């Protein structure tokens, strides 16, 4: 009883739902003639469909393809071969330094032939390799079979 009076608690009364709201409504004869709707699925009808417009990228691709075909045809008629930069197999100058100016680091890395590698003392020496025995054959066969039967093969 000292100080200000305590605030009174306000009780919220629960409103009772009406019985008519909980009952489902029966469909009328007009609603039966409408097509049945699938719950949760809404079909989207776009009044302005952007996919019906012309695709400018397709025209560009066709134009580039025709230009490439013309160039290839003119190359075939002239009898000249494709330039070396377009060849599929790379050519290496084994045991030769790279042509042109290069840094000290680049001069250390160039393709070497197997004979030079053996002379230098690099590469695999078969004298020091472990012999290939029945265990290794079984192991390789097991892994080949596992890979062949897996879903990734």
C-alpha positions as CSV (number, residue, x, y, z in Angstrom):
1,X,0.0,0.0,0.0
2,X,3.0,2.3,-0.3
3,X,3.5,4.4,-3.5
4,X,1.3,4.6,-6.6
5,X,-1.5,2.1,-7.1
6,X,-0.6,-1.0,-9.3
7,X,-2.1,-1.0,-12.8
8,X,-5.0,-3.4,-13.2
9,X,-4.6,-6.3,-15.6
10,X,-6.9,-6.2,-18.6
11,X,-8.3,-9.5,-19.5
12,X,-8.9,-10.3,-23.1
13,X,-12.0,-12.3,-23.8
14,X,-11.9,-15.0,-26.4
15,X,-14.4,-14.3,-29.2
16,X,-16.4,-17.4,-30.1
17,X,-16.4,-18.2,-33.8
18,X,-19.7,-18.7,-35.3
19,X,-20.7,-22.2,-36.4
20,X,-21.6,-21.1,-39.9
21,X,-18.1,-19.8,-40.6
22,X,-16.5,-23.2,-39.9
23,X,-18.7,-25.2,-42.2
24,X,-17.6,-25.4,-45.8
25,X,-19.8,-23.9,-48.5
26,X,-21.4,-26.3,-50.9
27,X,-20.6,-25.6,-54.6
28,X,-23.4,-24.3,-56.7
29,X,-24.4,-25.7,-60.1
30,X,-22.5,-22.9,-61.8
31,X,-19.3,-23.7,-60.0
32,X,-19.4,-27.4,-61.1
33,X,-19.3,-26.4,-64.7
34,X,-16.0,-24.5,-64.2
35,X,-12.7,-26.5,-64.7
36,X,-11.4,-27.9,-61.4
37,X,-8.5,-26.0,-60.0
38,X,-5.5,-27.7,-58.5
39,X,-4.7,-26.4,-55.0
40,X,-1.4,-24.6,-54.8
41,X,-0.8,-24.4,-58.6
42,X,-1.5,-21.2,-60.3
43,X,-1.1,-21.0,-64.1
44,X,0.5,-17.8,-65.1
45,X,-0.8,-16.1,-68.2
46,X,1.4,-13.2,-69.3
47,X,-0.5,-10.7,-71.5
48,X,2.9,-9.4,-72.9
49,X,5.0,-12.5,-73.6
50,X,8.7,-11.5,-74.1
51,X,9.6,-14.9,-75.6
52,X,7.6,-14.1,-78.7
53,X,9.9,-11.3,-79.7
54,X,12.6,-11.8,-82.2
55,X,16.0,-12.8,-80.9
56,X,18.8,-10.6,-82.1
57,X,21.5,-12.9,-80.8
58,X,20.3,-15.7,-83.1
59,X,20.7,-13.4,-86.1
60,X,24.2,-12.5,-85.1
61,X,25.2,-16.2,-84.6
62,X,23.8,-17.0,-88.1
63,X,25.7,-14.1,-89.6
64,X,29.0,-15.2,-88.0
65,X,28.5,-18.8,-89.0
66,X,28.0,-17.8,-92.6
67,X,31.1,-15.6,-92.6
68,X,33.2,-18.5,-91.1
69,X,31.9,-20.9,-93.7
70,X,32.8,-18.4,-96.5
71,X,36.3,-18.0,-95.2
72,X,36.8,-21.7,-94.9
73,X,35.5,-22.2,-98.4
74,X,37.8,-19.5,-99.8
75,X,40.8,-21.2,-98.0
76,X,39.9,-24.6,-99.5
77,X,39.7,-23.0,-103.0
78,X,43.0,-21.2,-102.7
79,X,44.7,-24.5,-101.7
80,X,46.6,-22.9,-98.8
81,X,46.7,-24.7,-95.5
82,X,45.7,-23.2,-92.2
83,X,48.3,-21.1,-90.5
84,X,50.6,-22.9,-88.0
85,X,48.9,-21.2,-85.0
86,X,45.6,-23.0,-86.0
87,X,47.2,-26.5,-86.1
88,X,45.8,-29.0,-83.7
89,X,49.1,-30.6,-82.7
90,X,51.7,-28.4,-81.0
91,X,55.2,-28.5,-82.2
92,X,58.1,-28.4,-79.8
93,X,61.7,-27.6,-80.5
94,X,63.3,-30.2,-78.2
95,X,66.6,-29.4,-76.6
96,X,66.5,-25.8,-77.8
97,X,66.1,-22.6,-75.9
98,X,62.9,-20.6,-76.6
99,X,63.2,-18.3,-79.6
100,X,63.3,-14.6,-79.0
101,X,64.0,-12.8,-75.8
102,X,63.2,-14.6,-72.6
103,X,63.9,-14.2,-68.9
104,X,66.4,-16.3,-66.9
105,X,63.5,-18.3,-65.4
106,X,62.0,-19.1,-68.8
107,X,65.3,-20.4,-70.1
108,X,65.3,-23.1,-67.4
109,X,62.0,-24.5,-68.7
110,X,62.0,-25.9,-72.2
111,X,61.1,-29.3,-73.6
112,X,63.9,-31.8,-73.4
113,X,64.2,-35.1,-75.2
114,X,64.3,-38.4,-73.2
115,X,67.9,-39.0,-74.3
116,X,69.1,-35.6,-72.8
117,X,67.0,-36.3,-69.6
118,X,68.8,-39.6,-69.1
119,X,72.2,-38.0,-69.8
120,X,71.5,-35.3,-67.1
121,X,70.5,-38.0,-64.7
122,X,66.8,-37.1,-64.4
123,X,63.8,-39.3,-65.0
124,X,62.9,-42.7,-63.7
125,X,65.7,-45.3,-63.4
126,X,64.2,-48.8,-63.8
127,X,66.9,-50.3,-61.6
128,X,65.5,-48.5,-58.5
129,X,61.8,-49.1,-59.2
130,X,59.8,-51.6,-57.2
131,X,59.1,-54.7,-59.3
132,X,55.6,-55.2,-60.7
133,X,54.1,-58.3,-58.9
134,X,50.9,-60.1,-58.4
135,X,49.8,-57.7,-55.6
136,X,50.1,-54.7,-57.9
137,X,48.2,-56.5,-60.7
138,X,45.4,-57.4,-58.2
139,X,45.3,-53.9,-56.9
140,X,45.0,-52.3,-60.4
141,X,42.4,-54.9,-61.5
142,X,40.3,-54.1,-58.3
143,X,40.3,-50.4,-58.9
144,X,39.5,-50.8,-62.6
145,X,36.5,-52.9,-61.7
146,X,35.4,-50.5,-59.0
147,X,35.6,-47.6,-61.4
148,X,33.7,-49.5,-64.1
149,X,30.9,-50.4,-61.7
150,X,30.6,-47.0,-60.1
151,X,28.0,-44.5,-61.3
152,X,30.7,-42.0,-62.3
153,X,32.0,-44.3,-65.1
